[in-house]
């Protein structure tokens, strides 16, 4: 049995094989705290390929978010050989009715959406998430080269079935979401379709390629066409009164209540969410990664009116969380200033790309980011309703937006190869 669930010291889980009807799963350990996982073992499997699956990152995240999310961690084994790791979170899917996302509003579509509870005034469902509610990208699992991908995914599905039973004791689990898979990983991740999951297109990840010849933000501005150069200049003029300060752990602690208020304003505008980050974790991330993790506060007359966080590593800058005082945003262009500052930081760090995450796709494209298609895989725990999910998913489409092309034509020509090859990395190089 699973040692972490049943307090058994057995290091393997043969019961996993009984939970699957396709490819034979591997054995696995399942732990309800990252502290129960050997740090050397876990990091030897991750091997620097994904910083958001490192033991240290997950430790800070778990410690800062214990009140709103339950975390589970799995290690996959074949005999005595470790083959992979996986992250699971028990959280809530919350949001507004999905009416606006339906491409077909016919009677049958309305009936399926109503039966699934997606037309309620406020959706709130307990779910199991394989992946990370607070990041965009394939942060669900990592396999070693020795791991057969089909058996690895079969094992992930077996673990989820096990968690459904365990986590459903106090409140039934309504569904499962496995996220986020960029187009380059679809041939492998499509194996989830064999496990009664349904593929669902989500909002794209916005990724920006940085020109290797840029050495300053001025070089970036010179590459823009006149219209977007004026736009950037206007944002700079409107935000001239803002003072950006890279915050220390002590400053984060001092401003914790204000950080919470600012982040809540952003989350309140989200149509759908699978968890809200507890801002207390920002201090923990900063302490765990003093050089790689950055929290920038934006001050107006000594008052904190916005913040952004980012993580740097493996030639990539990840834009993570933001908080904005929307009563001042239009007047002082707070959010726009943040986007341009992300570009400046990326250039300063000599990164090859910036990953802006999802949402606000159009304004991010006006800065220079390109959309990368992403799918997640969903399953309802009720078999009959899961059939309805399959039918409904074909009638759901992410919000449309206009993709901007802010750079001069010769810039696109010079960077065409990198733009064509752009991908949201499943594994960091």
C-alpha positions in Angstrom: 0.0 0.0 0.0 1.0 3.6 -0.2 3.2 4.3 2.7 2.4 8.1 3.2 -1.4 7.4 3.2 -1.5 4.4 5.4 1.7 4.9 7.6 3.2 1.8 6.0 7.0 1.7 5.6 6.8 -0.3 2.4 8.6 1.8 -0.3 6.5 0.6 -3.3 2.8 0.5 -4.3 1.8 -2.6 -6.2 -1.9 -1.7 -5.8 -1.3 0.9 -8.6 -1.4 -2.0 -11.1 -5.0 -2.8 -10.0 -6.3 0.6 -10.7 -5.5 0.7 -14.4 -6.9 -1.1 -17.4 -4.4 -0.2 -20.1 -0.6 -0.1 -19.8 0.8 -1.5 -16.6 1.7 1.3 -14.2 5.0 1.5 -12.3 5.1 1.3 -8.5 5.0 4.6 -6.7 5.5 6.3 -3.4 3.0 9.0 -2.5 3.6 11.6 0.2 1.4 14.3 1.7 4.3 16.7 2.4 7.5 17.5 0.6 9.3 17.1 3.9 8.6 13.3 3.7 10.4 13.1 0.4 14.2 12.7 0.3 15.5 15.9 -1.1 18.5 14.3 -2.8 16.4 11.7 -4.5 13.8 14.1 -5.7 16.3 16.6 -7.1 18.3 13.9 -8.8 15.3 13.0 -10.8 14.3 16.6 -11.6 18.0 17.2 -12.4 17.6 21.0 -12.9 15.3 20.5 -15.8 12.3 22.4 -14.2 12.9 24.8 -11.4 9.2 24.7 -10.4 9.5 21.0 -9.7 12.6 21.4 -7.6 12.3 20.3 -3.9 13.2 23.8 -2.7 10.6 25.5 -4.8 7.9 23.1 -3.7 8.9 23.3 -0.1 8.4 27.1 -0.1 5.2 26.9 -2.0 3.7 24.2 0.3 4.8 26.0 3.5 3.2 29.3 2.3 -0.1 27.7 1.0 -1.0 25.0 3.5 -4.3 26.8 4.4 -5.8 26.8 0.9 -4.3 23.8 -0.9 -3.3 20.2 -0.1 -0.2 19.0 -1.8 0.8 15.5 -2.8 4.1 14.3 -4.2 4.8 11.0 -6.0 8.0 9.2 -6.9 7.7 6.5 -9.7 9.8 3.4 -9.4 10.7 0.3 -11.4 12.1 -2.2 -8.9 14.9 -0.1 -7.2 15.2 2.5 -10.0 13.5 5.9 -9.6 11.9 6.9 -12.9 10.0 10.1 -12.3 8.2 12.6 -10.0 4.8 14.0 -10.1 3.0 16.9 -8.3 -0.7 16.8 -7.2 -2.8 19.5 -5.6 -6.3 19.3 -4.0 -8.0 22.6 -4.6 -11.1 24.2 -5.9 -12.1 25.2 -9.4 -14.0 28.5 -9.1 -15.4 30.9 -11.6 -18.3 32.4 -13.4 -20.8 30.6 -15.7 -19.0 29.4 -18.8 -21.7 30.9 -21.1 -19.3 33.3 -22.7 -16.9 30.5 -23.7 -19.5 28.4 -25.5 -19.2 28.5 -29.3 -22.6 26.7 -29.6 -25.4 28.0 -27.4 -28.0 25.4 -28.6 -30.4 23.6 -26.4 -28.2 20.4 -26.1 -25.1 22.5 -25.2 -27.1 24.4 -22.5 -28.5 21.1 -21.2 -25.0 19.5 -20.8 -23.6 22.7 -19.2 -26.5 22.9 -16.8 -26.1 19.2 -15.8 -22.5 19.8 -15.1 -23.2 22.8 -13.0 -21.4 25.2 -15.3 -24.2 27.6 -15.6 -24.5 28.3 -11.9 -24.0 31.9 -10.8 -20.8 30.9 -9.1 -19.0 27.7 -9.9 -17.1 26.1 -7.0 -16.0 22.4 -7.3 -13.4 20.4 -5.4 -10.8 19.0 -7.9 -7.5 17.2 -8.1 -5.0 19.1 -10.1 -2.0 17.3 -11.5 0.4 20.2 -12.0 0.8 23.6 -10.3 -2.1 26.0 -9.8 0.3 28.9 -9.5 2.4 28.4 -12.7 1.8 28.1 -16.4 3.5 25.2 -18.1 4.0 21.5 -17.8 4.8 21.3 -14.1 2.8 18.2 -13.5 5.5 15.5 -13.8 9.0 14.8 -15.0 10.2 11.4 -16.2 13.7 10.1 -16.6 15.0 8.8 -20.0 14.6 5.3 -18.6 10.9 5.8 -18.0 8.5 4.6 -20.7 6.1 7.6 -21.3 3.0 5.4 -21.7 3.6 3.6 -18.4 4.6 6.9 -16.8 1.3 8.5 -17.7 -0.6 5.3 -16.7 1.0 5.6 -13.3 0.0 9.3 -13.0 -3.6 8.2 -13.7 -3.4 5.4 -11.2 -2.2 7.8 -8.5 -5.1 10.2 -9.3 -7.6 7.4 -8.9 -6.1 6.6 -5.6 -6.3 10.2 -4.5 -9.9 10.5 -5.6 -10.9 7.8 -3.1 -8.8 9.2 -0.3 -9.7 12.9 -0.8 -13.4 12.1 -1.4 -14.0 11.1 2.1 -15.0 14.5 3.5 -16.3 16.0 0.2 -16.6 14.2 -3.1 -14.0 15.1 -5.8 -15.9 16.5 -8.8 -13.1 16.3 -11.4 -9.5 16.1 -12.4 -7.4 18.5 -14.3 -3.9 17.7 -15.7 -2.1 20.9 -16.9 -0.5 22.5 -19.0 0.7 21.0 -22.2 2.2 23.1 -25.0 1.9 21.9 -28.6 5.3 20.3 -28.7 4.2 17.8 -26.0 0.8 16.8 -27.5 2.0 13.6 -29.1 3.0 12.2 -25.7 0.3 13.8 -23.5 -2.4 12.6 -25.9 -2.1 9.3 -24.1 -4.4 10.8 -21.4 -7.2 10.4 -24.0 -6.9 6.7 -23.6 -7.6 7.1 -19.9 -11.0 8.7 -20.4 -9.7 12.3 -20.2 -10.8 15.0 -22.6 -8.4 17.5 -24.2 -9.4 21.2 -23.6 -7.8 24.2 -25.3 -7.0 26.9 -22.8 -5.7 30.5 -23.2 -2.3 30.4 -24.8 0.9 31.0 -22.9 2.5 34.2 -24.0 6.2 33.8 -24.7 8.6 36.5 -25.9 11.9 35.9 -27.7 14.6 38.3 -26.7 17.0 39.5 -29.4 20.5 38.5 -28.5 21.9 41.8 -29.8 19.8 43.8 -27.3 22.0 45.1 -24.4 19.5 47.7 -23.0 15.8 48.5 -23.0 16.7 51.3 -25.5 17.8 48.6 -28.0 14.4 46.9 -27.6 12.5 50.2 -28.2 14.5 50.9 -31.4 13.3 47.5 -32.7 9.6 48.5 -32.4 7.6 50.1 -35.2 6.6 53.7 -34.6 3.1 53.0 -33.2 4.4 50.6 -30.5 7.4 52.8 -29.8 5.0 55.6 -29.0 2.9 53.3 -26.9 5.9 52.3 -24.8 7.0 55.9 -24.4 3.5 56.9 -23.3 3.5 54.2 -20.7 6.9 55.4 -19.5 5.6 59.0 -19.2 2.4 58.0 -17.4 4.4 55.9 -14.9 7.2 58.3 -14.3 6.1 58.9 -10.7 6.3 55.2 -9.9 9.4 54.0 -8.0 10.3 50.3 -8.5 12.2 48.7 -5.7 13.5 45.2 -5.6 12.1 44.0 -2.2 14.0 42.0 0.4 12.4 39.3 2.5 12.1 41.9 5.3 10.4 44.4 3.1 8.0 41.7 1.9 7.1 40.9 5.5 6.5 44.6 6.3 4.2 45.0 3.3 2.4 41.7 3.6 -1.1 43.1 4.2 -0.8 45.5 1.3 0.6 42.8 -1.0 -2.4 40.7 -0.1 -4.9 43.5 -1.0 -3.1 44.2 -4.4 -3.0 40.5 -5.3 -6.7 40.1 -4.4 -7.6 42.8 -6.8 -6.0 40.9 -9.6 -7.6 37.6 -8.6 -11.0 39.1 -8.3 -10.8 39.9 -12.0 -10.0 36.4 -13.1 -13.0 34.6 -14.7 -11.7 31.2 -13.5 -9.1 30.1 -11.1 -7.8 26.9 -9.5 -6.3 28.5 -6.5 -5.1 31.9 -5.1 -1.5 32.2 -4.0 -1.0 33.1 -0.4 1.3 36.2 -0.6 3.1 35.0 2.6 4.8 32.5 0.3 6.6 35.4 -1.5 8.9 35.8 1.5 9.6 32.1 1.5 10.5 32.0 -2.2 12.8 35.0 -1.7 14.6 33.3 1.2 14.9 30.0 -0.7 16.1 31.7 -4.0 17.6 35.1 -3.1 19.3 35.5 -6.5 16.8 33.8 -8.8 13.5 35.0 -7.3 12.6 38.6 -7.5 9.7 40.7 -6.0 9.5 44.2 -7.3 7.3 46.7 -5.5 5.9 49.8 -7.2 5.6 52.8 -5.0 3.7 56.1 -5.5 4.4 58.7 -2.9 5.8 56.0 -0.6 2.7 53.9 -1.0 2.8 50.4 -2.5 0.5 50.4 -5.5 1.6 47.3 -7.3 4.1 44.4 -7.3 5.3 41.7 -9.7 7.3 38.6 -9.1 9.6 36.7 -11.4 12.0 33.7 -11.5 15.2 33.5 -13.5 17.1 30.4 -14.6 18.2 28.3 -17.5 18.3 31.3 -19.9 14.6 32.1 -19.2 12.7 34.7 -17.2 9.3 33.6 -15.9 6.8 36.3 -15.0 4.8 34.8 -12.1 2.5 36.9 -10.0 1.3 40.5 -10.0 -0.8 42.8 -7.8 -2.2 46.1 -9.0 -4.2 48.9 -7.4 -6.7 49.3 -10.2 -8.0 52.6 -9.0 -4.6 54.1 -10.0 -3.7 51.7 -12.9 -5.1 53.8 -15.8 -3.7 57.1 -14.6 -0.2 55.7 -13.9 0.0 52.7 -16.3 1.1 50.4 -13.5 0.5 47.1 -15.3 2.0 48.3 -18.6 5.1 49.6 -16.8 5.5 46.1 -15.2 5.5 44.4 -18.6 8.2 46.7 -20.0 10.2 46.2 -16.8 10.0 42.5 -17.3 11.6 43.0 -20.7 14.3 45.2 -19.2 15.1 42.6 -16.5 15.2 39.9 -19.2 17.7 41.9 -21.3 19.8 42.7 -18.2 19.9 39.0 -17.3 20.8 38.0 -20.9 17.9 35.6 -21.0 16.8 34.1 -24.3 13.0 34.3 -23.6 10.4 35.6 -21.2 7.4 33.5 -20.3 4.6 35.9 -19.4 2.0 33.2 -18.6 -1.7 33.3 -19.5 -4.3 36.1 -19.4 -4.0 39.7 -20.8 -2.8 38.1 -24.0 -3.4 41.1 -26.3 -1.4 43.6 -24.2 1.4 41.1 -23.7 1.5 40.6 -27.5 1.8 44.4 -27.9 5.0 44.2 -25.8 6.3 41.5 -28.1 5.1 38.1 -26.8 3.8 35.4 -29.1 1.0 32.9 -28.2 1.9 29.3 -27.6 -1.1 26.9 -27.8 -1.8 24.9 -24.6 -4.1 22.1 -23.7 -5.1 20.6 -20.4 -6.8 17.2 -19.9 -9.9 17.0 -17.8 -12.1 14.2 -16.4 -15.3 14.2 -14.4 -15.3 11.6 -11.6 -18.9 10.7 -12.5 -18.7 8.4 -15.6 -22.0 9.7 -17.1 -21.1 13.3 -16.6 -17.7 12.6 -18.0 -19.4 11.7 -21.3 -21.1 15.1 -21.2 -17.7 16.7 -20.6 -16.4 15.2 -23.8 -19.3 16.7 -25.7 -19.2 20.1 -24.1 -15.4 20.5 -24.5 -15.9 20.6 -28.3 -18.1 23.6 -27.8 -15.8 25.6 -25.6 -13.2 28.0 -27.0 -10.8 30.3 -25.1 -11.5 34.1 -25.4 -10.3 35.5 -28.8 -7.8 38.3 -29.0 -5.9 40.2 -31.6 -2.2 39.2 -31.9 -0.1 42.3 -32.3 3.2 42.5 -34.3 5.1 45.4 -32.6 8.5 44.9 -34.2 9.9 46.1 -37.5 9.7 43.7 -40.4 13.5 43.1 -40.5 13.4 42.1 -36.9 11.0 39.3 -37.6 13.1 38.2 -40.6 16.3 38.1 -38.5 14.6 36.2 -35.7 12.3 34.0 -37.8 14.0 30.7 -36.9 13.8 31.3 -33.1 10.2 32.5 -33.4 9.2 29.4 -35.4 10.9 27.2 -32.9 9.3 28.9 -29.9 7.9 26.5 -27.4 6.9 26.5 -23.8 9.5 24.1 -22.4 8.4 20.8 -20.9 11.9 20.5 -19.7 14.4 23.3 -19.4 17.6 22.8 -21.5 
